[in-house]
Amino acid sequence: MQFEKGRLEWLEYDLLKDYDILDAKTYLRHGGASEKHFFSLNLSNQVGDKPDAVKINREVILKDLNSPQLVFANQIHSDNIAIITKDNLDKKIDCDALITQEKNVALAITHADCQASLFFDPENKVIAALHAGWKGLFKNIYKKTIDVMKDNFNSKPENILACISPSLCPKHAEFRNYKTEVPKNLWSYQTEPFHFDLKKIAQDELKEAGLKEDNIELANDCTYCNEKDYYSFRRDKDTGRNASVICLKK
């Protein structure tokens, strides 16, 4: 479901909307201070946008979340996972997944075609935000994140809710060199020569990790196709980043 407040617009997820202790959103590209091809709510400080504009944009979503702390992963297209505590809130961590039980700490993932996923374990009140670009997806970062939640927070996969942001549709998920980039066991996910259904791969990896199918929500929108609301690296190359954010409020 899509919402707006002033110029700010975001997407919320049906699986998470009824939990009062949660704030979980994917912010669209409207309502910020960035200009030209970064217009307007670019939330990444690693794409060449003006630092002052990114600072303003992050303050905009912090105000919307009413959270004192916004933690971004230093994304490196890996399967590295970090547990966020009071001791490392301000550290820059090279990883592509963040997990926490801390209250009022918003975990943020930036994305422009890749899957940003928000996890919630309602039994143990654990949240996670992760970035599954094709490299992380093919390394099964989903299962590895769930394993960390199991090992460190006693999470049961069957209780975890997973919501995946808008990302590439098969028409635009082209891998001309798939025989060297895509593991052979995933070649069957081709929808036509060189094109892969990455969302289906994600769904199946989550189910294989123990999640119930009804506890997985995939946003239908394609970032490449919807230029109005989403940045797309494959479409524009030099562009900004949306952000998906999850926060335990109490």
N, C-alpha and C positions, 0 to 999 in steps of 0.2 A: 504494500500500500504506500502511496506517495503522499507526503505532507509538505506544507510550507508555512513559514512564519516570516513575514516581511519579504525580503528578497531571498532568504535562505530556504532551500528545498532539500528533502531527504526521503529515503526509502526506509520503511520498517518491515519487519518480518512477522508473519502470522504466528509462527511457533513461539515467538518471544514476547509478543505484544501484551499478553495478560499478566506478565510478571512485574509487579510494582517495584521490585528491588532492582530492576534492570533498566538501563538505557542502552539501546542497541540500534544503530543507524548506519546507513550508507549515504553519505552526503553527495548530492549532485553538484554540478560545476557552477552553480549560481550563488550570488550573494557575497562575493569576496572582493578583494582589492587588486587582483592581478589583471594585467592588461595584455592586449594583442593575442598571440596564440596560447597564452596561459589563462585567458579569460574564463572564469573570474575567481573561482574558489580553489585555486591550486594549493594543495596542502603538503607538497613535497619541497624540501629545501635542497634537493639534489639534481634538479633538472634545468638550472640556469635562470630561474625566475628571480626577481628582485627580493633580497632577504627581507626587506621591510614589508613587502606585500605578503609574503608567506607568514611573517610574524602576525600581521593583522588577521589573516585568514584563520590561523590557529586560535587566535584570541576569540574570533567569532564563534567557532564551534565549542571552545571551552565555556563561553558564556551560555551558549545554548544547552550544553550538558550540565551546567552548574556544577562542574567538577574542578577541584583545585589542582589536579594533576593530569597531564596528558602525556602518555608514554608511547613513543614511536619506536618500532624496530628499525635497526639499521640494515635494511633488506639487501641480501647478497645472492638471492636465488639459490639458497641452500636448503638443507633440512635441519638446520640448527634451531634449537628451541631454548628459550630462556624463561625461568620462573622469576617473576617480578615480586620483590619484597620491599619493605621500607628501606632496606640497606642499599638497594641498587636502582632506586627510582630515577636518579639523575645520571646514570651511566649510559653511555652509548654502546649498545650491545649488537655485535654482528650476528644476526639471526633472522629467521623468517617466521617465527611463531613466538607469541608471548602468552604466558599463563599466570593467573594470580587469584588469590582469595582476598586481596586487600580491598577495602571499601573506598569509594570515591577516587579510584584510580582508573582512568579511561585508557584502555589499550587500543592503539590505532595502527591500521595497516593502510598504506597508500597503494594505489593500483590504477593501471590504465590498460586493460585487456586481461590481466591475470585475475585469478580467483582470489577474492578476499573472503575469508570464512570466519564466522563468529560462532563459538561453541559456548554452551552453558550446561553445567551439571547442577540441576536444581536441588538435588539431595544434599550435596556437599558445598553448595554455593561457590563453585569454581567457574571462572570464565577464561576463555582463550580467544585470541585473534591471530589468524595466520594468513600468510601470503603463499599461495600455490601458483607460481608461474609454472610453465611447462617443465622446467628442470626440477622444481620441488615436487610437482605432481608425479613425475616419473620416478622420483625417489621415494614416493609414498609418504610425504610429510604428514598426511592426514593420520595414518596409522601411528606414526612415531609421536605425534602430538597426543593422541589418545593414550598411548602407552605411558607417556610421562604423567598424564592426569591420573591414570590407574596407579602407577607406582608411588606417586608423591601425595596424592589427595584421596586415594581409595575410591576414585570414580569408577562406576560401572558403565561400560559402553552402552548398555541398553537404556540407560537413563539420560545419556547426553543428547542434547538438541544441537543440530548443526545447520547453520544458514549460510548459503553461498551467494555472494554478490553477483550482479551483472558482470558478464565476462564474454569472451569470444564465442560466437556460435560456430558450428562446423564449417559453414561457408567461408569463414575468414580465419579458421585455424588451420592454416596450410603449412606443411612441413615437406619441402622439396627434398630434403636430405633425411627423410624419416628413418631410413635403414641404419643410419649412424646415430641419430638423435633419439629415436623412440625405441624402448625395449621391445623385443620381438613379441613378447606375450601381450602387448597392447596393439599390435598391428590390426587386430580384428575390429578395432574401434574406428576404422576408416569408414566414412560415409560415402566417399568417392575417392578416386586416386589422389593421394597426398593430403587429404583433408580428414581431420580427426574430431570426434565428439568428446571434447575435454570434460564437459559437464557430466557426461555419462561415466567417464573414467572416475571422476571424483565421487559420484554417487555409489559406484560399485566398490571403490576402495573403502568408503565409509561403512558400507554394509558388511564388507569382509572383515572390517575391524570390530564389528559387533553392534553397530548402530541399527536401530529399527528403521525401516523404510519410511514410516510415518513421522520419524523424528529428523528427517532430512528435508530441508527446503531449498530449492534452487530458483533463484531469480531468473525469469525468462528473458529479460532484456539482453541484447548484445551491445557491448560497448562500441564496437566498430560501426554498427548500423545506426546507433542513436547518438549522433554528433551533438545534438542539442543539450543532452544531459550528462554525457560521459566523455572523458578524455580517452583517446585510443592511440597507443604507440604505433600499432601496425597501420593505422589509417594516416596519422599525421607526423610520426617520428618525433619532431621537436614539439613537445606538448606538456601539459601539466598532469597532475594525478588527483583522482578522487581519493576519499578516505572512508573506510568502514571502521566503526568505533563501537566498543562495548564497555560498559561500566557497571559495577556493583554499587548501588547507591546507598544501601543500608544493610 
